[in-house]
C-alpha cells in the first residue's frame, strides 16, 4: 500500500504479482523427495510473503519479500482448498462454479491443465506421469472470478506461496520485480534439510527444544 504520510492518505495498492511455474521447476510430486521437480504449464502461485523489508541502495528503494505461503481464514471462510477437492474426477467441487475448459473438462479430466491435481489422478487409467492431489490452491480472486457470485468462474490455477525470495524496485507508480530466487531456495533447502522439506515446521508444531524436537532424535539429526 502506498501511503502519503503527510496527508495521512492511502493512495494506491501495488500487487506482488503471480509467480509462474511454467518455466521454473517446483516440487509438487508426491514422491517423498525432491529429485523430481517438474515445470507445470498453467500453474501460478500468489507469493504471500511472511516477511517484508525495505532496503535503500544508492537512493533507490527496494522491497525484499520472503514468500512462505500462509493462507488465511475469515470466520467460516478458508482461503485454500486441496486441489482434489476442487477437481475431483469428472466433478467440479465448487458449488455452481464454471471453469475454463483448458483447465478442466469433465468429459476428459485427464486432458486439462488440472490433470496433475485432480483427485482421480493415479487411479484414472489415463493419469499423467505424476500427481499432486493435495496441492493447496487459493479460492480467492487470483484464481476465481466472482463478478457473478452465483456462477464463479475458475480462470486459472493458483497455489499458495512463492517458495523463495523476491526483490522489487519501488517506482513512482508500481513495484518492479527485478529478481526472484526461482527454484534455488527450494532446491538448496531440500538438499540441506531433506527431513523437513515440504513439512509443516511452524513454531507451534516443532519449535526448537519443544516437545517434538526433544522426543524425536531423527529431527535433531
N, C-alpha and C positions, 0 to 999 in steps of 0.2 A: 504494500500500500504506500503510495506517495502522499506524504503529509506535509502541508505547509505549516510549519511550527509557529511562525509569526502570526498567521491569521487563524490558526487552530482549525484548519480545514483539511479533510481528506480529499485529495484532488484526483487520484487515479488508482487503479488496481492493475498490477502487472502480473502476468502468468509466467510460471517457470516452464510452461510448455510440456508436451508429452515426449517421452523417450521411446524411440522406435527400436524394435528388436529385429527388424528385417535384415540388417547387416551386422548387428552386434550380437555375439553369442550370449545365451542366457541358460543358466542351469535350471531347467524345469522338468527334466526327465526323471521319472520316478524309479531310479535305479540304485538309490542309496549312496551314490558317489557324485563326482563332478568331472569325470573324464569326458563324458558326453554332453557337450554344451552346444546345442544347435542354434542357428538363427531361425526366427519364426516370422514368416510373412504375415502381415496384418495384425501383429501383436504390438501393443504400446503399453506404457505404464505412466501413471502420474508419479512424480518424483517424491512427493510428500516428505520433505526434509524434516528430520528430527532436530537438527541444529543448523543455525544460520549465523553467519558473521560477516561484517563489513570490513574490507581491507582497502586502505588508501595507498596507492603507489604512483609516484610522480604526479600527484594531483588528481588522479583518476580513481573513482570508487568502484570497487569490485565486490560482488556478493558471492561468498562460498557457501555451499549447502551440502550437508551430509544426508543422503537420501535413503533412509532406512525403510520407511513404508508403513507407518502405523495407520490403521483405519480408525474411524470414529463412530460413535453411537449417539443417536439423538432420541432419547426416550425409547420407544419401541422400534425405531428405525435403525438398522445397521447398514453401514456404508458398503460392506462387502458381502459377496456370496461366493461359495465354491463354484467353479465353472461347471461341475457336474450337476449342480442344482439349477443352472441356467439352461445348459444344453444337455438334455437327458434322452439319449436315443433319438427317437423321432419327435420328442416332445420339447416344447419351449417352456421353461419353468417360471417365467414371469407372467403374471396374470394379465391377459388382454394385450400382451406385447406383440409387436411385429418386428421383423428383423430383415436386414439387408440379406438377400438370398446368397450373395457371395460368401457371407459369414456362416449362415446356417440354412439348409434346405431340408425340411422334414422328409422329403421324398428321397434324399440322398445324404444322410447326416455325416457320412464319412468322406464327403467330397468337398465340403465347405472349409473355410479357414479355421473354423472352430473344431475340426475333427480331432485334434490332439487333446482337446479339453472336454470332449463330450463324455458323459457318464457311461456310455456304451463302448468307449474306446478300450480295446483289449479283449472285449467279448464279441463284438461285431466281426464277422469274418473279413470284412473289408477295412478293418482298422489299420491305421498307419503304423510306421515302424516304432513309434514311441508314444507314450500317453502322459498326460499331466492333468488328471481329472480333479485334483484337489487345488488347482491354481486359484488363488483368491483374486476375484475381479471386482471392480467398483461398479455399483449400480447408480452412481451419480451421473451428473450431466456430461462428464467427459466421454462416457460410453453410451448413455441413453438420452435421446431427445424427448423431453417431456412437454414439448409445445402443446400436444394434445394429451392431457393426462389420462384420458380414457383409453388411449392406444399408444403407449410409449414406444418409441422406435429405437431398437438397438442398432446403432450406426457404426460401431467399431468394437474391438475387444481391447479393454484397458485393464491391466493388472495394477496392483498397488505396490509402489516402491521402485525407486530408480536404481537400487543396488549399486551405489557408488557415490562419487563426489562430483559436483558440478561447480563451475566458476562462471559468473556472469559479469559483464561490464554494464554499469549503470549509465544510461544515456538520458537525454532530456525527456524522452517520451517512451522508454522501453527498457527491458533487460535484454542484453545481447549475450547469448550463450557463446563463450569463447573457448571453453574446454570442458570435457566430460571424461571421466575415467573409463567409460565404456564397460568392458567386462574385466578390466585389470584388477579391480578391487575384489571382485568375486573369485577370480582365479587365485589370487595371492592369499586371500582369506581361507579358501578351501585347502590350499597346499599347506598352510601353516597350522590350521585348526580343523582338520577333516572331521573330528568327532563332534564339532559344534556347527558345522556347515549346514545352513538351511534349518537349523533348530531354533527353538524358542529360548533365547538366552536373556530374556528380560530380568531385571534385578529382582523382581518379586518371585521369580521361579528358581533362579540358580545364582544368587549373589555369592561373591567371594566370601568364604567362611560361613555361608549359610548352610541350611540343613542338607540340601542336595550335594553341595560341594564337599561337605565333611563325610558323608556316608558313602560316596562313590569315588574310589581311588582312581578309577579309569578316567573320570573327568579331570582330576587334578594332574594326571599324566598328559 
